[in-house]
Amino acid sequence: MKRYELIARDIAAMIRNGGMSTGERIPSMRQLRRDRGISPGTVRRAYELLQDRGYIEALPRSGFYVTSFWQTAPPGPGISQPVARSTSPDVAELIFLVLEAMRERQLVPFGSAFPSPTLFPLAQLGRQLAETARELDPWSTVEDLPPGSIALRRQIALRYQRFGVDVVPEEIIVTTGGLEAINLSLRSVTRPGDVVAIESPAFYGYLQAIETYGLRAVEVPTHPGDGVDLDCLAGILRRHPVRACCLMTTFQNPVGALMPDEKKNRLVKLLGTHEIPLIEDDVYSELFFGTERPRPAKAFDHKGMVLHCNSFSKCLAPGYRVGWVAAGRFARTVERRKAVSTIATAVPVQEAISAYLRRSAYERHLRSLRRALQEQQRCMLKSIQAHFPGGCRVTRPAGGYVLWVELPPSIDGSQLHRTAIERGISLAPGTIFSPRREFGHCIRLNYGYPWDAKLEGAMRTLGTLICESNAGSRQR
Ligand SMILES: Cc1ncc(COP(=O)(O)O)c(C=O)c1O
């Protein structure tokens, strides 16, 4: 951890343990600087982080105060406890049914997998696309075969270098979205019947891929705070013939976990000693609420064993379907898989995104998107606090746009999903994130849409449905 993160962690722990109470003024920046002998920049960043996490707020010309918000917010869920056997998932059909039910535009989109399209610079991108298509070198449409547009791969490599990760354009393969990057990676490092380690709960896209390719899943206990339990993972690697590990180290979907750097490093080392490739899905990494973009596990990989998958779907261009994988030593295998599966990703969209990335507008857009998502998270948490019954536990991720809610154990999330759809509200039931349809009393809620009276009303309805179902189960 960096110095400012350590200081923020200490202060947050003090607030949580009751060492400082709501409304209390915390030491001024100057005082903390003097007490701890640290630089002004370190104190400022520590306080910014505490503000981002909702522990403190700044009152103009007065100082920083402990908020009431975090104390009354429901507590976060604990670590998951999956069974220790590997499974052949049988959930693809269920997932299709649930996703199908969420597609209607008139539904309140708490079940959606994307942020609101209105938060993206689609008009600018559209103009860029038109201009790029007009000027496109006709030969590029037949020459830009896998690994993909060199201009785009250079832009992507530059971004890696900006946040301290040594990736070169030669190891990047452009794909049709992040999901194709994950699928190609899985198929490049496994054969049917192999065992893949995943988080518990895990993004349903991995479950569909594992089922489709005839693989088996072994689940690793996952904490909503800092991700998979590495001691448990080490035990699993000793007991199971794991051939690949597929997980998210930053803003995990659905629980929002963020692994600290030190843990990412240990993860890479642990898998490295067993020669197991890590398929790292990092599609939410640009959506951080802190001051710095979290580094991926790929930053700690010196053996080329991490296949780092990402896309522009969640942060810039939903619908353009442009993603990539920085595949390390597996780059050539993935490239061939890509050529066999779809020949290439559409050239005009690759060139348009590459042109857009060369402009400073991208950073401006990201800053405003992060601010919007953070504010929307605050609204949704507040709404959960106001409308959901006691006994609910909810995550509070430091980025991304989904919350994981553990409802009272008697509540059936799938039934709630069906009733909510009838009332015009979608949500993602917990069972679609588990190969064994566990997490039946959990739901994932999307806060990627600008908050308004309609969303607040839908949260109230959802809270009422949960309360009714809770009361019903008590009577039974
Ligand atoms: C965790 C995670 N990984 C990958 C994807 C797929 O990304 P893309 O839309 O770029 O294919 C999604 C989309 O929902 C996701 O939530």
PDBQT file of the ligand as one rigid body, heavy atoms in Angstrom, charges set to zero:
ROOT
HETATM    1  C1  LIG A 501     -17.013  -8.760 -15.667  1.00  0.00    +0.000 C 
HETATM    2  C2  LIG A 501     -17.272  -8.649 -17.123  1.00  0.00    +0.000 A 
HETATM    3  N1  LIG A 501     -16.365  -9.109 -17.965  1.00  0.00    +0.000 NA
HETATM    4  C3  LIG A 501     -16.548  -9.030 -19.295  1.00  0.00    +0.000 A 
HETATM    5  C4  LIG A 501     -17.685  -8.484 -19.814  1.00  0.00    +0.000 A 
HETATM    6  C5  LIG A 501     -17.857  -8.413 -21.297  1.00  0.00    +0.000 C 
HETATM    7  O1  LIG A 501     -17.376  -7.210 -21.788  1.00  0.00    +0.000 OA
HETATM    8  P1  LIG A 501     -17.709  -6.753 -23.280  1.00  0.00    +0.000 P 
HETATM    9  O2  LIG A 501     -19.070  -6.138 -23.279  1.00  0.00    +0.000 OA
HETATM   10  O3  LIG A 501     -16.627  -5.825 -23.639  1.00  0.00    +0.000 OA
HETATM   11  O4  LIG A 501     -17.671  -8.004 -24.129  1.00  0.00    +0.000 OA
HETATM   12  C6  LIG A 501     -18.677  -7.996 -18.967  1.00  0.00    +0.000 A 
HETATM   13  C7  LIG A 501     -19.929  -7.438 -19.511  1.00  0.00    +0.000 C 
HETATM   14  O5  LIG A 501     -20.946  -7.421 -18.880  1.00  0.00    +0.000 OA
HETATM   15  C8  LIG A 501     -18.455  -8.063 -17.582  1.00  0.00    +0.000 A 
HETATM   16  O6  LIG A 501     -19.345  -7.592 -16.703  1.00  0.00    +0.000 OA
ENDROOT
TORSDOF 0
